Amino acid sequence: MEDNSYVVKMNGNGVNENNSLNGVNGKGLNGNGIQHKTVKGSVYKSKQKSRRQRWNIRPSEMSINTLNPIRAIVDGMKLTPNPEKPMIALSIGDPTVFGNLPTDEKVTQALKDAIDSNKYNGYAPSVELEDIQTSKNLLLSSLQDVVLTSGCSQAIDLAITVLCNPGDNILIPCPGFSLYKTLAVSLGIQVKLYNLLPEKSWEVDLQHMESLIDDRTTCLIINNPSNPCGSVYSKEHLKNVLSVASKNCIPILADEIYGDMVFPGCKYQSMASLSSDVPILACGGLAKRWLVPGWRMGWILIHDRNQIFGKEIRQGLVKLSQRILGACTIVQGAIESILNDTPQEFYYRTISFLKSNSEICFSELSTVPGLTPVLPAGAMYLMVGIEMEHFPEFQNDVQFTEHLVTEQSVFCLPATAFEYPNYFRIVVTVPEEMMVEACARIREFCQRHYRPCSQDSNELDQ
């Protein structure tokens, strides 16, 4: 292929001395018929381009592939509350909605002090924050092991993005937090769902999980304590999960946003505290334990005892975190005090309230025909199974919960949003009197629509 570039000589009067530009027939064409223009001693090719005849702006593939299952399902539901009954929303995973769970005064004072200091009005680093490293609440080995993010959601986003390429696959729990799939699919990453076992308090089906691993599996996500299940894994079970990861050389993304939000009688164990070789990206934040989800402060803690991640994963996370400076500088200025000085009494009051509401809900719904609640051990949620064969008027959990809104003005999130049909999730952060009222309405709804199966009828006749 010929090189069509030219060096243009200009004489003192600005006249072109390069005769090659006269080209063919003196028409300013070179031997290939390409016209050249001379501007201040430079030559530009004038290419023939097809001009667009009309506007044609299309959304990117990433935006097309981005879908929030919860929004898709809820937006498609016909939610018309009963005007004679005030609405009770048991569907929103925001502990601040009803105003009954304020954060501690120490937390708000720490933020006020950060503002008043005038030290935190500029940009701040997204990594290597000393205040987090020195916190007694977090287990770290060095400053380089911390990446600050805009909430735990961004932490999960960065962790998935740094570990996976399009065409890879990740393992996520079923039922599980819908954001994992939303983020992965938008990046061209395949999602494989491993089963949780409700009859074993939502423990991982280890055999099923391991059967999904192949040579393109790049990440295993473990959510403990769990949204939507409210489960808390034992030390022994977590070690079994780590054993599968170690055997197959799969790193773990540990979503621990509900870390330490466990009820009395249970003990929370971080994945990193139990791992001897499996590298872990632990994602957390202030949102749930400190009851400030709107403050958007999250983090990734890099646990890599054997340097399996090495410098590359750390550098990758740093680069990704610098695409957009997300973690609020003022909250960064308050974080040392928040993590170290929040009184234990605050945590105790929050946990006691959540446990009490969970027990009320479980106790009330356990005696409702056609429902099977699973007792939680932490977090803010409770899952309830629907024996759909006893509710023939409804095709699925979406219709069941839709009609529950229409008749009783109680909204529970259908678990189809978590890839787990015929269940619904209840958020237990509502005031106690609302929880009691909601359970009474659910009971009334089920009593009205419950139908015994033919086998049940025969047993009653006998």
Backbone torsions as a table, in degrees:
resi	resn	phi	psi	omega
1	MET	NA	135.7	-177.6
2	GLU	-77.8	149.2	175.5
3	ASP	-88.8	114.8	-176.3
4	ASN	-92.9	11.7	178.1
5	SER	-81.9	152.1	-177.0
6	TYR	-134.7	152.5	169.1
7	VAL	-106.1	122.7	-175.6
8	VAL	-101.9	125.6	176.9
9	LYS	-97.9	136.4	177.6
10	MET	-118.1	135.3	174.6
11	ASN	-82.6	-177.4	-175.5
12	GLY	-62.9	-22.7	179.9
13	ASN	-94.9	8.9	179.6
14	GLY	77.8	21.0	-178.9
15	VAL	-96.4	134.3	-179.4
16	ASN	-66.0	124.7	179.0
17	GLU	-102.7	-0.1	-179.0
18	ASN	-90.9	101.6	-173.8
19	ASN	-66.4	-16.2	-177.6
20	SER	-64.7	-21.4	-179.6
21	LEU	-71.2	-18.9	176.7
22	ASN	-72.6	-23.4	169.5
23	GLY	49.8	-131.7	-173.8
24	VAL	-88.9	127.1	175.4
25	ASN	55.8	23.8	177.2
26	GLY	65.4	21.9	-176.3
27	LYS	-100.9	16.5	177.0
28	GLY	73.5	24.4	179.9
29	LEU	-111.6	143.2	173.8
30	ASN	-84.9	-174.1	-175.5
31	GLY	-64.0	-19.7	-179.7
32	ASN	-95.9	3.5	177.9
33	GLY	78.3	19.9	179.9
34	ILE	-101.3	125.5	-177.5
35	GLN	-78.3	143.0	178.6
36	HIS	-120.7	147.0	175.8
37	LYS	-118.1	141.4	179.4
38	THR	-109.6	122.8	177.6
39	VAL	-133.3	114.6	178.1
40	LYS	49.8	45.1	173.6
41	GLY	85.7	3.8	179.7
42	SER	-113.5	155.6	-179.6
43	VAL	-116.5	130.9	177.8
44	TYR	-121.1	138.8	176.4
45	LYS	-84.0	138.9	177.3
46	SER	-103.9	97.4	-175.1
47	LYS	-84.6	146.5	174.8
48	GLN	-76.3	120.2	-178.8
49	LYS	-121.8	142.3	175.2
50	SER	-81.9	121.5	-177.5
51	ARG	-79.0	136.5	176.5
52	ARG	-65.4	132.4	-178.0
53	GLN	-87.8	-21.4	-178.4
54	ARG	-153.8	163.5	176.8
55	TRP	-68.3	136.3	178.1
56	ASN	-147.9	77.8	-177.6
57	ILE	-102.6	121.2	-175.9
58	ARG	-116.3	147.0	175.6
59	PRO	-68.1	153.8	-179.5
60	SER	-68.8	159.5	177.0
61	GLU	-60.3	-37.8	-179.4
62	MET	-62.7	-42.5	179.8
63	SER	-67.9	-36.8	178.5
64	ILE	-64.9	-38.3	-177.0
65	ASN	-82.2	-3.5	-179.5
66	THR	-88.2	119.5	-178.3
67	LEU	-141.4	127.1	173.5
68	ASN	-94.3	107.9	-175.7
69	PRO	-57.6	-36.8	-179.7
70	ILE	-63.3	-48.1	-180.0
71	ARG	-63.8	-40.5	-178.6
72	ALA	-61.8	-41.8	-178.5
73	ILE	-74.2	-47.6	-177.5
74	VAL	-64.2	-42.4	-179.6
75	ASP	-64.6	-25.2	179.9
76	GLY	-88.1	-7.0	-179.4
77	MET	-83.1	148.9	175.4
78	LYS	-93.3	92.9	-174.0
79	LEU	-103.8	97.3	177.9
80	THR	-122.7	97.7	-176.4
81	PRO	-62.4	155.4	174.5
82	ASN	-68.5	117.3	-176.3
83	PRO	-63.6	-16.4	-178.5
84	GLU	-88.1	-4.8	-178.9
85	LYS	-130.8	130.1	178.5
86	PRO	-64.4	144.3	-177.1
87	MET	-70.0	135.7	172.6
88	ILE	-121.7	110.2	-178.5
89	ALA	-95.4	110.1	176.2
90	LEU	-103.1	26.4	-170.6
91	SER	-112.4	-13.5	-169.9
92	ILE	-98.1	121.8	-178.1
93	GLY	-84.1	37.6	178.1
94	ASP	-114.9	109.6	-174.5
95	PRO	-69.3	-7.6	-176.5
96	THR	-94.3	-6.5	-169.2
97	VAL	-57.2	-44.0	-173.4
98	PHE	-94.0	-4.0	176.1
99	GLY	76.6	5.1	-178.3
100	ASN	-91.3	-6.3	-179.1
101	LEU	-127.5	72.0	177.8
102	PRO	-74.4	156.0	174.4
103	THR	-72.3	173.0	-177.2
104	ASP	-78.1	153.1	178.8
105	GLU	-60.3	-33.1	178.4
106	LYS	-62.8	-34.4	-179.1
107	VAL	-69.5	-48.8	179.9
108	THR	-67.0	-35.2	178.8
109	GLN	-66.3	-36.9	177.8
110	ALA	-60.8	-39.5	178.2
111	LEU	-68.2	-42.3	178.0
112	LYS	-60.5	-42.4	-179.7
113	ASP	-64.1	-38.3	178.7
114	ALA	-64.3	-39.9	178.1
115	ILE	-66.3	-47.4	-176.4
116	ASP	-65.5	-23.9	-178.4
117	SER	-71.5	-20.0	-176.8
118	ASN	59.4	21.1	179.3
119	LYS	-95.3	-10.6	-168.5
120	TYR	-126.0	40.8	179.4
121	ASN	-99.2	-6.4	-178.6
122	GLY	-105.2	-168.5	175.6
123	TYR	-69.6	152.7	178.3
124	ALA	-131.8	156.7	178.3
125	PRO	-68.3	150.6	177.3
126	SER	-93.5	-2.7	-179.7
127	VAL	-137.2	166.1	171.4
128	GLU	59.3	45.8	178.3
129	LEU	-87.5	116.5	-175.2
130	GLU	-60.9	-35.1	-175.5
131	ASP	-61.3	-35.1	177.5
132	ILE	-75.5	-41.3	-177.1
133	GLN	-61.3	-33.3	-177.1
134	THR	-87.9	-2.0	-177.8
135	SER	-68.8	138.5	178.1
136	LYS	-76.2	-7.6	-177.8
137	ASN	-85.8	-16.1	-171.9
138	LEU	-123.5	144.9	-177.7
139	LEU	-100.8	109.3	-177.6
140	LEU	-135.9	162.5	177.8
141	SER	-110.8	-25.9	179.6
142	SER	-161.5	166.3	179.6
143	LEU	-62.5	-31.1	-178.3
144	GLN	-68.7	-6.1	-177.5
145	ASP	-92.9	10.2	-177.8
146	VAL	-121.0	130.4	171.2
147	VAL	-126.7	120.7	179.2
148	LEU	-86.1	144.6	-175.1
149	THR	-139.3	167.1	175.7
150	SER	-83.1	82.4	-177.5
151	GLY	80.9	167.7	179.7
152	CYS	-68.7	-27.4	179.1
153	SER	-60.5	-43.1	177.7
154	GLN	-68.7	-33.3	176.4
155	ALA	-59.4	-45.0	178.4
156	ILE	-63.8	-41.5	178.7
157	ASP	-58.6	-49.5	-179.1
158	LEU	-64.8	-39.6	-178.3
159	ALA	-64.1	-44.2	177.6
160	ILE	-64.5	-44.1	-175.7
161	THR	-64.6	-36.9	-177.6
162	VAL	-76.2	-23.5	-176.1
163	LEU	-95.6	-21.0	-167.9
164	CYS	-125.4	148.3	173.1
165	ASN	-115.5	159.1	174.0
166	PRO	-53.4	134.7	-177.7
167	GLY	96.8	-20.0	173.4
168	ASP	-73.4	172.1	175.2
169	ASN	-134.3	151.8	176.5
170	ILE	-124.2	154.3	178.9
171	LEU	-103.1	125.7	179.7
172	ILE	-128.5	152.2	-176.1
173	PRO	-71.6	150.8	176.0
174	CYS	-133.1	110.4	5.1
175	PRO	-75.0	151.9	-179.0
176	GLY	-154.8	166.3	179.8
177	PHE	-58.0	125.9	-171.3
178	SER	-67.6	-20.4	-177.5
179	LEU	-61.4	-32.4	-178.9
180	TYR	-55.9	-49.0	-178.6
181	LYS	-68.2	-40.9	-180.0
182	THR	-55.7	-48.3	-178.5
183	LEU	-68.2	-45.8	-175.6
184	ALA	-64.1	-49.8	-176.2
185	VAL	-62.8	-36.8	179.4
186	SER	-64.6	-23.7	179.8
187	LEU	-96.0	5.3	-179.5
188	GLY	78.3	23.1	-179.1
189	ILE	-102.6	131.7	-179.5
190	GLN	-75.8	143.6	178.7
191	VAL	-110.2	130.7	173.5
192	LYS	-118.3	129.0	-175.4
193	LEU	-97.0	121.4	173.5
194	TYR	-100.2	144.3	-171.8
195	ASN	-77.7	142.0	165.0
196	LEU	-104.6	151.2	-171.7
197	LEU	-109.8	105.2	-178.2
198	PRO	-61.3	-31.9	-180.0
199	GLU	-71.6	-12.4	175.8
200	LYS	-117.2	37.1	179.8
201	SER	56.2	38.6	173.9
202	TRP	67.4	30.6	171.9
203	GLU	-66.2	158.5	178.7
204	VAL	-71.6	135.1	169.5
205	ASP	-77.5	92.8	-170.9
206	LEU	-62.0	-39.7	-179.1
207	GLN	-64.7	-43.0	178.9
208	HIS	-65.4	-43.1	-179.8
209	MET	-58.5	-47.0	-177.7
210	GLU	-66.5	-31.0	-179.2
211	SER	-67.1	-18.4	-177.9
212	LEU	-85.8	-14.4	-174.9
213	ILE	-73.8	133.5	173.2
214	ASP	-139.1	-169.8	-174.1
215	ASP	-74.7	-6.1	175.6
216	ARG	-105.5	7.1	177.9
217	THR	-79.5	121.0	-173.9
218	THR	-118.3	-3.6	-176.2
219	CYS	-163.3	139.3	173.2
220	LEU	-116.6	122.7	179.7
221	ILE	-98.4	126.3	175.3
222	ILE	-119.8	124.4	179.6
223	ASN	-110.5	108.3	-176.3
224	ASN	-147.1	122.9	-11.9
225	PRO	-58.2	161.5	-164.7
226	SER	-100.5	139.0	160.5
227	ASN	-113.1	115.9	24.8
228	PRO	-105.7	5.3	-165.7
229	CYS	-86.9	-26.6	-174.4
230	GLY	73.2	17.6	-179.2
231	SER	-84.6	154.8	175.7
232	VAL	-132.6	121.3	-174.6
233	TYR	-82.3	144.3	176.7
234	SER	-74.2	162.6	177.4
235	LYS	-58.3	-42.5	-178.0
236	GLU	-65.0	-41.7	-178.7
237	HIS	-67.1	-40.6	177.8
238	LEU	-62.4	-37.4	176.9
239	LYS	-64.3	-36.0	177.3
240	ASN	-66.4	-38.2	176.2
241	VAL	-64.0	-44.6	178.5
242	LEU	-61.9	-34.8	178.9
243	SER	-62.8	-41.2	177.3
244	VAL	-64.9	-43.6	179.9
245	ALA	-63.6	-41.5	-179.1
246	SER	-65.9	-44.6	-179.2
247	LYS	-59.4	-35.9	-175.6
248	ASN	-104.2	5.3	177.4
249	CYS	55.4	50.4	-179.8
250	ILE	-114.1	122.7	176.3
251	PRO	-69.8	159.6	-177.3
252	ILE	-115.5	133.9	166.4
253	LEU	-99.0	110.1	-177.9
254	ALA	-98.2	108.5	175.7
255	ASP	-84.5	103.3	-174.2
256	GLU	-120.9	37.4	179.6
257	ILE	-62.9	-25.9	177.7
258	TYR	-99.8	18.3	179.2
259	GLY	-53.2	134.6	-179.8
260	ASP	72.3	-1.8	174.2
261	MET	-89.0	67.4	-177.7
262	VAL	-122.4	149.1	-176.3
263	PHE	-79.0	154.5	177.2
264	PRO	-53.0	138.1	-176.5
265	GLY	100.6	-16.0	175.9
266	CYS	-112.8	157.7	177.8
267	LYS	-129.4	130.3	178.5
268	TYR	-85.9	133.7	175.8
269	GLN	-124.1	124.2	173.8
270	SER	-73.2	149.2	179.0
271	MET	-60.5	-41.3	-174.8
272	ALA	-64.6	-31.8	-178.5
273	SER	-68.5	-15.5	-176.8
274	LEU	-109.1	-10.7	-174.5
275	SER	-87.4	131.3	175.7
276	SER	-99.8	-21.1	-176.9
277	ASP	-142.6	-26.7	-176.3
278	VAL	-72.6	121.4	177.0
279	PRO	-71.9	141.6	-172.5
280	ILE	-134.4	134.8	167.2
281	LEU	-105.0	107.5	-177.2
282	ALA	-96.0	122.3	-178.3
283	CYS	-105.1	131.5	179.5
284	GLY	-149.7	-168.1	-179.7
285	GLY	172.1	-178.8	-178.3
286	LEU	-86.0	-16.4	-163.9
287	ALA	-51.0	-53.2	-167.6
288	LYS	-94.8	-49.8	-176.8
289	ARG	-65.8	-35.1	179.8
290	TRP	-99.0	2.2	173.0
291	LEU	60.0	42.4	178.7
292	VAL	-136.1	60.5	-176.7
293	PRO	-62.7	-26.9	-179.2
294	GLY	-74.8	-10.2	-179.6
295	TRP	-79.1	-14.8	173.0
296	ARG	51.3	59.0	174.4
297	MET	-122.6	115.4	177.2
298	GLY	-133.2	179.3	-179.9
299	TRP	-159.4	157.6	168.7
300	ILE	-115.1	128.7	174.8
301	LEU	-107.2	122.2	-176.7
302	ILE	-93.3	114.9	179.4
303	HIS	-112.8	113.4	-170.5
304	ASP	-149.4	68.6	-172.9
305	ARG	-57.8	-36.2	-175.7
306	ASN	-100.9	13.5	178.0
307	GLN	56.3	39.6	176.8
308	ILE	-75.2	-40.2	173.5
309	PHE	-63.9	-38.6	-177.9
310	GLY	63.6	-163.3	-178.5
311	LYS	-72.8	-28.9	-170.8
312	GLU	-63.4	-45.4	-178.7
313	ILE	-67.9	-40.1	176.7
314	ARG	-61.4	-47.0	179.7
315	GLN	-64.0	-37.0	178.0
316	GLY	-63.0	-42.5	178.1
317	LEU	-64.8	-40.6	178.5
318	VAL	-61.6	-45.7	-179.7
319	LYS	-62.7	-43.7	179.6
320	LEU	-64.6	-38.2	-178.9
321	SER	-69.0	-18.7	-178.7
322	GLN	-92.3	-1.8	175.7
323	ARG	-63.1	-44.4	175.5
324	ILE	-136.8	127.7	177.4
325	LEU	-77.5	106.1	-167.8
326	GLY	-105.6	-38.0	-173.5
327	ALA	-72.6	126.4	-175.6
328	CYS	-61.0	127.1	-176.3
329	THR	-63.4	-40.2	-178.5
330	ILE	-63.5	-42.5	177.9
331	VAL	-66.2	-35.1	174.8
332	GLN	-59.4	-38.3	179.2
333	GLY	-67.7	-22.4	-178.0
334	ALA	-98.3	-8.7	-165.2
335	ILE	-68.4	-34.0	179.6
336	GLU	-61.3	-46.1	179.3
337	SER	-66.3	-40.1	179.9
338	ILE	-60.5	-47.8	-176.7
339	LEU	-70.3	-35.9	-172.3
340	ASN	-97.3	-26.3	-170.2
341	ASP	-110.4	-6.8	177.1
342	THR	-62.8	126.1	-175.3
343	PRO	-68.5	146.3	178.9
344	GLN	-60.6	-28.6	180.0
345	GLU	-60.3	-35.1	178.4
346	PHE	-62.4	-48.7	178.6
347	TYR	-60.5	-41.6	-177.2
348	TYR	-63.3	-44.1	-179.9
349	ARG	-62.0	-43.4	-179.6
350	THR	-62.3	-49.2	-178.5
351	ILE	-63.6	-41.1	-179.9
352	SER	-61.3	-42.0	178.8
353	PHE	-64.1	-47.0	-178.9
354	LEU	-63.2	-39.3	179.0
355	LYS	-65.3	-44.1	-179.8
356	SER	-61.8	-46.9	179.4
357	ASN	-64.0	-37.4	177.8
358	SER	-63.3	-42.6	-179.7
359	GLU	-66.9	-39.3	176.8
360	ILE	-60.8	-49.3	-178.0
361	CYS	-62.4	-47.1	-179.3
362	PHE	-63.0	-44.7	-178.5
363	SER	-62.8	-44.2	-177.9
364	GLU	-67.9	-44.7	-174.6
365	LEU	-80.2	-17.8	178.4
366	SER	-64.4	-24.3	-178.2
367	THR	-101.6	9.2	178.2
368	VAL	-90.4	121.8	179.7
369	PRO	-58.3	132.1	176.4
370	GLY	92.7	-5.3	179.5
371	LEU	-116.2	145.7	178.2
372	THR	-134.5	90.2	177.2
373	PRO	-75.0	151.0	177.1
374	VAL	-112.1	120.5	-174.9
375	LEU	-64.7	123.5	178.9
376	PRO	-81.9	165.9	177.9
377	ALA	-123.4	0.1	179.9
378	GLY	-179.8	-167.6	-177.4
379	ALA	59.8	-144.3	-172.6
380	MET	-133.2	21.1	-168.5
381	TYR	-135.3	159.2	175.9
382	LEU	-144.0	131.6	178.8
383	MET	-99.6	139.5	-177.6
384	VAL	-126.2	123.2	177.1
385	GLY	-81.6	144.2	177.0
386	ILE	-112.9	122.0	175.6
387	GLU	-81.3	86.6	-169.6
388	MET	-60.4	-25.1	179.5
389	GLU	-64.4	-20.8	178.1
390	HIS	-90.7	-1.1	178.8
391	PHE	-128.9	67.4	-172.6
392	PRO	-64.9	-15.3	178.7
393	GLU	-68.9	-21.4	-174.5
394	PHE	-114.4	138.1	-178.9
395	GLN	-79.0	-29.7	-173.3
396	ASN	-161.0	-177.8	-178.3
397	ASP	-66.0	-28.7	179.0
398	VAL	-66.0	-46.6	178.1
399	GLN	-65.7	-39.0	179.2
400	PHE	-57.9	-52.5	-177.4
401	THR	-70.4	-30.5	177.0
402	GLU	-62.8	-47.2	179.7
403	HIS	-71.4	-27.2	175.3
404	LEU	-62.5	-37.5	175.6
405	VAL	-67.3	-46.6	-176.1
406	THR	-60.7	-42.1	-175.0
407	GLU	-90.6	-37.3	-170.6
408	GLN	-119.3	-3.0	-178.5
409	SER	55.9	39.1	173.8
410	VAL	-121.3	123.5	-178.2
411	PHE	-112.2	113.9	172.8
412	CYS	-112.4	145.8	-176.1
413	LEU	-80.6	120.8	177.6
414	PRO	-63.5	136.7	-173.9
415	ALA	-75.7	-3.0	169.1
416	THR	-56.3	-28.6	176.6
417	ALA	-63.7	-19.1	178.8
418	PHE	-111.0	21.5	179.7
419	GLU	64.5	28.0	-174.7
420	TYR	-137.7	80.2	-175.0
421	PRO	-65.2	161.0	177.1
422	ASN	69.1	26.7	170.1
423	TYR	-135.4	164.1	166.2
424	PHE	-139.3	154.4	-177.8
425	ARG	-104.5	137.2	175.4
426	ILE	-114.4	132.0	173.2
427	VAL	-91.7	127.7	-170.6
428	VAL	-100.1	22.4	-178.1
429	THR	-90.7	-3.0	-178.5
430	VAL	-69.7	158.0	175.9
431	PRO	-56.5	149.3	-173.1
432	GLU	-56.7	-42.4	-178.3
433	GLU	-64.2	-31.9	176.7
434	MET	-71.7	-36.0	177.5
435	MET	-64.1	-44.5	179.2
436	VAL	-62.1	-45.9	179.4
437	GLU	-63.5	-42.5	-179.9
438	ALA	-61.7	-43.4	179.3
439	CYS	-63.4	-38.2	178.3
440	ALA	-64.6	-39.4	178.8
441	ARG	-69.1	-40.1	177.1
442	ILE	-61.1	-41.2	177.9
443	ARG	-60.8	-46.9	179.6
444	GLU	-60.0	-41.8	179.1
445	PHE	-62.3	-46.7	-177.6
446	CYS	-67.6	-39.1	178.4
447	GLN	-62.4	-33.7	-179.7
448	ARG	-72.3	-35.7	-172.2
449	HIS	-105.1	-8.7	-177.5
450	TYR	-67.0	134.9	175.6
451	ARG	-130.7	125.4	177.6
452	PRO	-68.9	146.2	175.8
453	CYS	-71.9	163.5	-177.6
454	SER	-60.8	-35.7	178.5
455	GLN	-65.0	-40.7	177.9
456	ASP	-62.9	-38.5	-179.6
457	SER	-64.9	-41.1	179.8
458	ASN	-63.4	-40.2	-179.6
459	GLU	-65.9	-36.2	178.7
460	LEU	-67.8	-37.6	-179.8
461	ASP	-65.6	-32.0	-179.0
462	GLN	-74.7	NA	NA
